[in-house]
Amino acid sequence: MLDLTVILYGAVVAVMVTINGTLTNAIGVFPGTLVIHIVGSTFAFLLCRAKGLGRNLWRQGPAWIYLGGAIGVISTVLQTAPYGIISVTSINALGLLGQTVTSVIFDMTGALGMKKQKVYWTNLVTFGCAGAGIWLMLDHIGPSAAGAVLMAGLSGFSLVLSRVVNAQLAEKTGALNGSLVNHLVGLMISGILAAAVIMAQGFHPAPAAANPLIYTGGIFGVICVGLLNVLVHKVASFKLTILSYVSQVFCGMALDYALGLAGSDSSFRGALVISAGMVAGMILEQFCIRREKRNKS
């Protein structure tokens, strides 16, 4: 059941990235980020009120556990800014690389209160195939997209850091309350950034801004944060990254085809290589675990 929940989370992320990317293309990255957090904060607040929650949200632990929302703003910007420059599948794949490296670090060190997990050499198989698959996905992209590639990769680091911090907050306040706090903090940060950008550059929405569906990304964000707050302490960080990616990448490919974005063929080949590496890595890891158990017995 947990694995299915992780797969559901991955699909929701892929849809959210597409919706949020369309919004930021229409009204700008920072105004779009502000709108995402307004919608997400409102939706989380209504859910909390419906369940009789939303009280005693603050001063439940060390101050750093409230920084997940600020990190989330960075993640949103890094995820949505490359949209339209590289494909949704490529954004997810590059994010995977950043997530995988960061997840292994947290599993090895148990940093920020996370449970230590044994890391096996089989992760190298996953890393190698991830690198090869991403290269296949991006072989048609020119130097002008280098910034988009870097941002998508860094989004993986910020996503893992955000989910770890949010998980610590959720332990103190509950998953839904934690999601509300996350969005409220993000709302304050994104509001300041959006105001500064609009004052400096003005506000010039594109015609696509009239589509009401592109304003629903904040709702999906609340669902993502809520699912993660439940999953982070129950699923190893590396496994969470791998399973959610499989769901993200194939959902992302379907969205690429539906939206007519370039690079779908190369994305498909790269996704197959990455997925094969993940399956091989997980099979080899289970082999190592069984061998360890036999040796101990």
C-alpha positions as CSV (number, residue, x, y, z in Angstrom):
1,M,0.0,0.0,0.0
2,L,2.8,2.4,0.8
3,D,4.4,1.7,-2.6
4,L,1.2,2.6,-4.3
5,T,1.0,5.8,-2.3
6,V,4.5,6.7,-3.4
7,I,3.5,6.1,-7.1
8,L,0.4,8.2,-6.6
9,Y,2.6,11.0,-5.2
10,G,4.9,10.8,-8.2
11,A,1.9,11.2,-10.6
12,V,0.6,14.2,-8.7
13,V,4.0,15.8,-8.9
14,A,4.2,15.4,-12.6
15,V,0.8,17.0,-13.1
16,M,1.7,19.8,-10.6
17,V,4.9,20.6,-12.5
18,T,3.0,20.9,-15.8
19,I,0.2,23.1,-14.3
20,N,2.6,25.3,-12.4
21,G,4.9,25.6,-15.4
22,T,2.1,26.7,-17.6
23,L,1.1,29.3,-15.0
24,T,4.6,30.8,-14.7
25,N,5.0,30.9,-18.5
26,A,1.8,33.0,-18.6
27,I,2.4,35.5,-15.7
28,G,6.0,35.1,-14.8
29,V,8.0,32.9,-12.4
30,F,7.7,34.9,-9.2
31,P,4.1,36.2,-9.7
32,G,3.2,32.6,-10.6
33,T,4.9,31.3,-7.4
34,L,2.9,33.8,-5.4
35,V,-0.3,32.6,-6.9
36,I,0.6,29.0,-6.3
37,H,1.1,29.7,-2.6
38,I,-2.1,31.8,-2.3
39,V,-4.1,28.9,-3.8
40,G,-2.3,26.3,-1.7
41,S,-2.6,28.2,1.6
42,T,-6.3,28.8,1.0
43,F,-6.9,25.1,0.2
44,A,-4.9,23.9,3.2
45,F,-6.7,26.4,5.5
46,L,-10.1,25.2,4.3
47,L,-9.1,21.5,4.8
48,C,-7.8,22.3,8.3
49,R,-11.0,24.1,9.3
50,A,-13.1,21.3,7.9
51,K,-11.3,18.8,10.1
52,G,-11.2,21.1,13.2
53,L,-7.4,21.7,12.8
54,G,-5.3,24.7,12.3
55,R,-4.6,25.6,16.0
56,N,-1.3,25.6,17.9
57,L,0.7,25.7,14.6
58,W,3.7,27.7,15.9
59,R,6.4,27.2,18.5
60,Q,6.1,23.4,18.4
61,G,9.8,22.8,18.0
62,P,13.1,24.4,16.8
63,A,12.8,27.3,14.4
64,W,14.4,25.4,11.5
65,I,11.5,23.0,11.1
66,Y,9.5,26.0,9.8
67,L,11.8,26.6,7.0
68,G,10.3,24.0,4.7
69,G,8.0,26.6,3.1
70,A,10.9,28.9,2.3
71,I,12.8,26.0,0.7
72,G,9.6,25.1,-1.1
73,V,9.5,28.5,-2.8
74,I,13.0,27.8,-4.1
75,S,11.9,24.3,-5.3
76,T,8.9,25.8,-7.1
77,V,11.0,28.4,-8.9
78,L,13.6,25.8,-9.9
79,Q,11.0,23.4,-11.2
80,T,8.8,25.8,-13.1
81,A,11.4,28.1,-14.6
82,P,12.8,25.4,-17.1
83,Y,9.2,24.6,-18.3
84,G,9.0,25.2,-22.0
85,I,12.8,25.2,-22.4
86,I,13.2,21.5,-21.7
87,S,10.5,18.8,-21.6
88,V,8.5,17.9,-18.4
89,T,10.2,14.4,-18.5
90,S,13.6,16.0,-18.6
91,I,12.8,18.3,-15.7
92,N,11.7,15.2,-13.7
93,A,14.8,13.3,-14.7
94,L,17.2,16.0,-13.8
95,G,15.4,16.5,-10.6
96,L,15.8,12.8,-9.9
97,L,19.5,13.1,-10.2
98,G,19.6,15.8,-7.6
99,Q,17.1,13.9,-5.4
100,T,19.0,10.6,-5.6
101,V,22.3,12.1,-4.5
102,T,20.7,14.0,-1.7
103,S,18.6,11.1,-0.6
104,V,21.6,8.8,-0.3
105,I,23.4,11.5,1.8
106,F,20.4,11.6,4.2
107,D,20.1,7.8,4.3
108,M,23.9,7.5,5.1
109,T,24.1,10.3,7.7
110,G,20.6,10.4,9.3
111,A,20.9,14.2,9.1
112,L,18.0,16.5,10.4
113,G,16.5,13.7,12.5
114,M,16.1,11.2,9.7
115,K,16.6,7.5,10.3
116,K,19.9,6.1,9.1
117,Q,19.6,3.5,6.3
118,K,22.3,1.2,5.0
119,V,23.5,2.3,1.5
120,Y,24.6,-0.4,-0.9
121,W,27.1,-0.3,-3.8
122,T,24.1,-1.2,-6.0
123,N,23.2,2.5,-6.0
124,L,26.1,3.1,-8.4
125,V,24.1,1.1,-11.0
126,T,21.2,3.5,-10.5
127,F,23.5,6.6,-10.7
128,G,25.1,5.3,-13.9
129,C,21.9,4.6,-15.7
130,A,20.4,7.9,-14.5
131,G,23.3,9.7,-16.0
132,A,23.1,7.8,-19.3
133,G,19.3,8.3,-19.5
134,I,19.5,12.0,-18.8
135,W,22.2,12.3,-21.5
136,L,19.8,10.7,-24.0
137,M,17.0,13.0,-23.0
138,L,19.1,16.1,-23.4
139,D,21.2,15.2,-26.4
140,H,19.1,17.6,-28.6
141,I,19.3,20.5,-26.3
142,G,21.7,23.4,-27.1
143,P,24.0,25.5,-24.8
144,S,21.2,28.1,-24.4
145,A,19.3,25.6,-22.2
146,A,22.2,25.1,-19.8
147,G,20.6,27.3,-17.2
148,A,17.3,25.4,-17.4
149,V,19.2,22.1,-17.0
150,L,21.1,23.3,-13.9
151,M,17.9,24.6,-12.3
152,A,16.1,21.4,-12.9
153,G,19.0,19.4,-11.3
154,L,19.2,21.7,-8.3
155,S,15.4,21.4,-7.8
156,G,16.1,17.7,-6.7
157,F,18.3,18.8,-3.9
158,S,15.9,21.4,-2.6
159,L,12.9,19.0,-2.9
160,V,14.6,16.4,-0.6
161,L,15.7,19.1,1.8
162,S,12.2,20.5,1.9
163,R,10.5,17.2,2.5
164,V,12.9,16.3,5.3
165,V,12.3,19.6,7.1
166,N,8.5,19.4,6.5
167,A,8.5,15.9,7.9
168,Q,10.0,17.1,11.2
169,L,7.3,19.8,11.3
170,A,4.6,17.3,10.6
171,E,5.7,15.2,13.6
172,K,5.1,18.2,15.8
173,T,1.9,19.6,14.3
174,G,0.4,16.8,12.2
175,A,0.5,16.2,8.4
176,L,-2.3,18.6,7.4
177,N,-1.3,21.4,9.9
178,G,2.3,21.0,8.6
179,S,1.1,21.5,5.0
180,L,-0.7,24.7,6.0
181,V,2.3,26.1,7.8
182,N,4.5,25.1,4.8
183,H,2.3,27.1,2.4
184,L,1.9,30.1,4.8
185,V,5.6,30.5,5.1
186,G,6.0,30.1,1.4
187,L,3.3,32.7,0.8
188,M,5.2,35.3,2.8
189,I,8.5,34.6,1.0
190,S,6.9,34.5,-2.5
191,G,4.9,37.6,-1.8
192,I,8.1,39.6,-1.1
193,L,9.8,38.2,-4.2
194,A,6.9,38.8,-6.5
195,A,6.4,42.4,-5.2
196,A,10.0,43.2,-5.9
197,V,9.9,41.7,-9.4
198,I,6.7,43.4,-10.3
199,M,7.9,46.8,-9.1
200,A,11.1,46.4,-11.1
201,Q,9.7,44.8,-14.3
202,G,6.0,45.4,-14.3
203,F,3.3,42.7,-14.8
204,H,2.6,41.5,-18.3
205,P,0.4,38.4,-18.3
206,A,0.1,36.3,-21.5
207,P,-3.3,35.3,-23.0
208,A,-3.0,31.9,-21.4
209,A,-3.5,33.5,-18.0
210,A,-7.2,33.5,-18.8
211,N,-7.4,29.7,-18.4
212,P,-8.6,29.0,-14.9
213,L,-7.1,25.5,-14.8
214,I,-3.6,26.8,-14.6
215,Y,-4.4,28.2,-11.2
216,T,-5.0,24.8,-9.6
217,G,-1.3,23.9,-9.0
218,G,-1.4,25.0,-5.4
219,I,-4.1,22.4,-4.6
220,F,-1.8,19.7,-6.0
221,G,1.0,21.1,-3.9
222,V,-1.0,20.7,-0.7
223,I,-1.7,17.1,-1.7
224,C,2.0,16.5,-2.4
225,V,3.1,17.9,0.9
226,G,0.5,16.0,2.8
227,L,1.5,12.7,1.2
228,L,5.2,13.3,1.8
229,N,4.6,14.2,5.5
230,V,3.1,10.7,5.8
231,L,5.6,8.8,3.6
232,V,9.0,10.3,4.7
233,H,9.2,8.5,8.0
234,K,7.8,5.2,6.6
235,V,9.8,4.8,3.4
236,A,13.6,5.0,3.0
237,S,14.5,8.3,1.3
238,F,16.3,6.5,-1.6
239,K,13.4,4.2,-2.2
240,L,10.9,7.1,-2.0
241,T,12.9,8.9,-4.7
242,I,13.2,5.9,-7.0
243,L,9.5,4.8,-6.9
244,S,8.2,8.4,-7.2
245,Y,10.4,9.0,-10.2
246,V,9.1,6.0,-12.1
247,S,5.6,7.4,-11.7
248,Q,6.7,11.0,-12.5
249,V,8.7,10.2,-15.6
250,F,6.0,8.1,-17.4
251,C,3.2,10.5,-16.4
252,G,5.5,13.3,-17.6
253,M,6.0,11.6,-21.0
254,A,2.2,11.3,-21.4
255,L,1.9,15.0,-20.6
256,D,4.7,15.8,-23.1
257,Y,2.9,14.0,-25.9
258,A,-0.4,15.5,-24.9
259,L,1.0,19.0,-24.9
260,G,3.1,18.5,-28.1
261,L,6.4,19.4,-26.3
262,A,9.6,18.6,-28.2
263,G,11.9,15.8,-27.2
264,S,9.3,13.1,-26.4
265,D,11.2,10.4,-28.4
266,S,14.5,11.0,-26.7
267,S,12.7,11.3,-23.3
268,F,11.2,7.9,-23.9
269,R,14.5,6.3,-24.6
270,G,16.1,8.0,-21.6
271,A,13.3,7.0,-19.4
272,L,13.6,3.4,-20.4
273,V,17.4,3.5,-19.5
274,I,16.8,5.1,-16.2
275,S,13.9,2.8,-15.3
276,A,16.0,-0.3,-16.2
277,G,18.8,1.0,-14.0
278,M,16.4,1.5,-11.1
279,V,14.9,-2.0,-11.5
280,A,18.4,-3.6,-11.7
281,G,19.7,-1.6,-8.8
282,M,16.7,-2.6,-6.6
283,I,17.1,-6.3,-7.6
284,L,20.8,-6.2,-6.8
285,E,20.1,-4.5,-3.5
286,Q,17.6,-7.2,-2.5
287,F,20.2,-9.8,-3.4
288,C,22.8,-8.1,-1.1
289,I,20.3,-7.9,1.7
290,R,19.4,-11.6,1.4
291,R,23.1,-12.5,1.3
292,E,23.7,-10.5,4.5
293,K,20.9,-12.3,6.3
294,R,22.3,-15.7,5.2
295,N,25.8,-14.8,6.5
296,K,24.4,-13.6,9.8
297,S,22.4,-16.9,10.2
